[in-house]
Amino acid sequence: MALPSLDTLIGYPDGETRGTGTVLHRELLPDGRAAVLLDATPFHPLDPTWPDQGPDLGVLVTGAGAGAEAGPIAVLDCRIAASDGAELHLGEKLPVRLGTEGWAFVVAHLVDADAPIAEGDTVTAEVDEEHRRALSLGHTSCHLASLALNRALAGFWSKEVAPDALGSPDFDQTAIASSRIRPHGSVDEYRLGKSLRKRGFDSARLAAELDAVAAAVNGTLAEWVTGDAAVRIRRDDRSLSTRRFWECELPDGLASIACGGTHATHLGELGTLTVTLELDDDGAAMRMITMQSA
């Protein structure tokens, strides 16, 4: 069967953890695994362009179609791949920007090379719900923490910078170096060097007032979580390359952030949310550790 010409249809933005799909393509990889492409999946894949949230875990359950034998097949990894119709591009970097015309963007489920699954099979895709929930809570916590940090640092700027979704100067997007979602939390790394100071940020003041900033962030988070606002993912269709937005009505206004991850449905699910801020020894970088607990 030829490589797909259309994007994978995805259910994870709506919280789906189980779905049925048809195997459109199966390809052996040099590392001894096989990439399985379905027409539709609930699995959240790693996006190599911004790998903040890792892949879902779970199984593909076969039982229909030629060559299939009933039973669960472990999904060892799950990644976004791109196809130009002639080749499946599955690596650490996509060859083109997500959504580029003439390309299909697909979810590659990586399984053992000898897994009994074939093109044309109908499979049930089942996501590990506990693992998904832990990452979803961590991702929602990450967004809230970034907005609360921007709010706490609003007075640290001497020049105008682009605002965040709530109107505060967007320190998070201006200084972010990396973000990693982990179960029930996240770790965000920020650059505080010369380029940020040139843009008007007072890094020296941050070093002097780090504990006060963390306290302000945690106070805002407690207020927002107590409000238990609903969280939704806005998207126009189910295609993998369609842009999606995390949205939440906070006391400061509607927060809308472009995001391809999975999330809680209400802020009350986060329980207690706590941020810790750490500076590197030379003061050139800051780490924000966000943790959620029941």
C-alpha positions in Angstrom: 0.0 0.0 0.0 1.4 3.5 -0.9 2.3 6.1 1.6 -0.6 8.2 2.8 -1.4 11.3 0.9 -3.4 12.9 3.7 -2.6 13.7 7.3 -3.4 11.3 10.1 -6.7 12.1 11.8 -6.1 12.6 15.6 -8.3 12.2 18.6 -6.0 13.1 21.5 -6.9 16.9 21.5 -10.4 15.9 22.6 -9.1 13.5 25.3 -9.5 10.3 23.3 -7.5 7.3 24.6 -9.0 4.6 22.5 -9.9 4.4 18.8 -10.1 2.2 15.8 -7.9 2.7 12.7 -6.8 1.0 9.5 -3.1 0.3 8.8 -2.3 2.4 5.8 1.5 1.7 5.7 4.0 -0.5 7.5 7.7 0.2 7.1 10.8 -1.6 8.5 13.3 0.8 10.0 17.1 0.4 10.2 17.0 0.2 14.1 15.0 -3.0 14.0 11.6 -1.5 14.6 8.7 -1.0 12.3 6.7 2.2 11.7 3.0 1.7 11.5 0.8 4.4 10.1 -3.0 4.5 10.7 -5.6 6.6 9.1 -6.8 7.7 12.6 -5.3 7.5 16.1 -5.8 8.6 19.7 -2.0 8.5 20.3 -0.2 11.7 21.0 3.2 11.7 19.1 6.5 13.5 19.9 6.9 16.5 17.7 10.6 16.7 16.8 10.3 20.5 16.0 9.3 21.3 19.6 9.7 18.1 21.7 8.2 19.4 24.9 5.7 16.6 25.5 6.8 13.1 25.0 4.8 10.3 23.3 1.9 8.4 24.6 2.4 4.8 25.6 0.0 1.9 24.9 -0.8 -0.9 22.5 -2.3 -1.7 19.1 -4.7 -4.6 19.4 -5.1 -6.6 16.2 -7.8 -9.0 15.3 -9.1 -8.2 11.9 -7.6 -8.2 8.4 -5.2 -10.5 6.6 -2.0 -11.4 8.4 -3.2 -10.2 11.8 -3.3 -12.3 14.9 -5.4 -11.2 17.9 -3.4 -9.6 20.7 -1.8 -6.4 22.0 1.3 -5.0 20.3 3.3 -2.6 22.4 3.9 0.9 21.0 7.5 1.5 21.8 7.5 5.1 20.6 5.3 7.5 18.7 6.5 10.4 16.5 5.3 12.8 13.9 6.7 11.9 10.5 6.3 13.5 7.0 5.7 12.0 3.7 6.2 13.4 0.2 4.5 10.4 -1.3 7.7 8.7 -2.2 9.5 8.5 1.2 8.7 8.5 4.9 10.8 11.1 6.7 11.1 9.9 10.3 13.9 11.5 12.2 15.0 14.1 14.7 13.9 16.9 12.4 11.1 17.2 9.9 12.3 18.2 6.4 9.6 20.8 6.0 7.4 22.9 8.3 4.3 21.2 9.6 1.4 21.9 7.3 3.5 22.5 4.1 1.4 22.0 1.0 2.1 18.8 -0.9 3.2 16.9 2.2 1.3 14.5 4.4 2.0 14.6 8.2 1.4 11.3 9.9 1.7 9.7 13.3 4.2 6.9 13.2 3.6 4.2 15.8 6.9 2.3 16.3 6.6 -1.4 17.2 8.9 -4.4 17.1 9.8 -5.4 13.6 8.3 -8.8 13.9 5.0 -7.6 15.3 2.1 -9.4 13.6 0.5 -6.3 11.9 0.0 -5.7 8.2 -1.2 -3.1 5.8 -5.0 -3.2 5.5 -5.4 -4.5 9.1 -8.0 -2.9 11.4 -6.6 -2.3 14.8 -7.8 -0.8 18.1 -5.3 1.7 19.4 -5.3 1.9 23.2 -3.4 4.6 25.1 -2.0 4.1 28.6 -4.5 6.4 30.4 -2.5 6.9 33.6 0.6 8.0 31.7 -1.5 10.3 29.5 -3.2 11.9 32.4 0.1 12.6 34.2 1.5 14.3 31.1 -1.8 16.2 30.5 -1.8 17.6 34.0 1.9 18.5 33.6 1.2 20.3 30.3 -1.7 22.4 31.7 0.5 23.2 34.7 3.3 24.4 32.4 1.0 26.8 30.6 -0.4 28.3 33.8 3.1 28.7 35.3 4.4 30.5 32.2 1.5 33.0 32.3 1.9 33.5 36.1 5.7 34.0 35.6 5.0 36.6 32.9 2.6 38.4 35.3 5.2 38.4 38.2 7.9 39.8 35.9 5.9 42.5 34.3 7.7 45.3 36.1 11.2 44.0 35.2 11.1 45.4 31.7 12.3 48.9 30.6 11.4 48.4 27.0 8.2 47.2 25.3 8.0 43.5 24.3 5.3 41.4 22.8 2.5 40.6 25.2 1.3 37.2 26.2 -2.2 35.9 26.0 -3.2 37.9 29.1 -1.4 41.1 28.1 1.7 40.8 30.3 5.2 41.2 28.7 5.9 37.7 27.4 9.1 36.8 29.2 8.4 33.1 28.6 8.4 33.3 24.8 11.1 35.9 24.7 13.6 34.0 26.9 12.7 30.3 26.6 15.5 27.9 25.7 13.7 24.6 26.2 10.6 23.2 27.8 10.0 19.6 28.9 6.7 18.3 30.1 7.1 15.5 32.7 4.5 13.6 34.6 2.6 16.1 36.9 4.9 19.0 36.0 7.5 20.6 33.7 11.0 22.0 33.6 11.5 25.2 31.6 14.9 26.7 30.9 15.3 30.5 30.2 18.2 32.5 28.8 19.1 35.6 30.9 22.2 36.8 29.0 23.2 39.9 27.1 20.5 39.7 24.4 17.7 39.6 26.9 19.2 42.6 28.8 19.4 44.5 25.5 15.7 44.0 25.1 15.1 45.7 28.4 15.0 42.9 31.0 16.5 43.6 34.4 18.3 40.3 35.1 20.2 41.7 38.1 16.9 42.6 39.8 15.6 39.1 39.1 18.6 37.6 40.9 18.0 39.8 43.9 14.3 39.1 44.1 14.1 35.5 42.9 12.3 34.3 46.0 9.8 37.1 45.9 9.1 36.3 42.2 8.5 32.6 43.0 6.1 33.6 45.8 4.2 35.9 43.4 3.9 33.1 40.8 2.7 30.6 43.4 0.1 33.0 44.7 -1.3 33.6 41.2 -1.3 29.8 40.5 -3.3 29.1 43.8 -5.8 31.8 42.8 -6.3 30.3 39.3 -6.4 26.7 40.3 -9.0 27.5 43.0 -11.2 29.1 40.3 -11.4 25.6 38.5 -11.9 27.2 35.1 -12.6 24.8 32.2 -9.8 24.0 29.7 -10.6 23.4 26.0 -8.6 22.7 22.8 -9.8 24.8 19.9 -9.2 23.4 16.4 -10.9 23.5 13.0 -10.6 19.9 12.1 -9.0 16.5 13.1 -6.0 16.7 10.8 -2.6 16.4 12.5 -1.2 19.6 10.9 -4.2 21.8 11.8 -3.2 24.4 14.3 -4.6 23.9 17.8 -5.0 26.3 20.7 -5.1 25.7 24.5 -7.8 28.0 25.9 -8.8 28.8 29.5 -10.9 31.6 30.9 -8.8 33.0 33.7 -9.6 36.0 36.0 -7.3 38.1 33.9 -9.1 37.2 30.7 -9.2 34.5 28.1 -5.8 32.7 27.7 -5.3 31.2 24.2 -1.9 29.6 23.5 -0.9 27.6 20.4 -0.3 24.1 21.6 -0.2 20.6 20.2 -0.2 18.7 23.5 -2.8 17.1 25.8 -4.4 18.7 28.8 -6.6 18.6 31.8 -10.2 19.5 31.4 -10.5 21.7 34.5 -7.9 23.6 36.5 -9.3 22.1 39.7 -7.8 18.7 38.5 -4.3 20.2 39.2 -4.8 20.3 43.0 -1.8 22.1 44.4 0.6 23.7 41.9 4.0 24.9 43.0 6.8 26.6 41.1 10.5 26.7 42.1 12.9 29.1 40.4 16.7 28.4 40.2 19.5 30.5 38.7 22.7 29.0 37.2 25.9 29.9 39.0 26.8 32.6 36.5 23.3 34.0 36.4 23.0 33.5 32.7 20.1 31.1 32.8 17.0 30.4 35.0 15.2 27.1 35.5 11.5 27.0 36.4 10.4 23.7 37.9 6.6 23.2 38.1 5.1 20.4 40.1 1.4 19.4 40.5 0.1 17.3 43.4 -3.4 16.2 44.4 
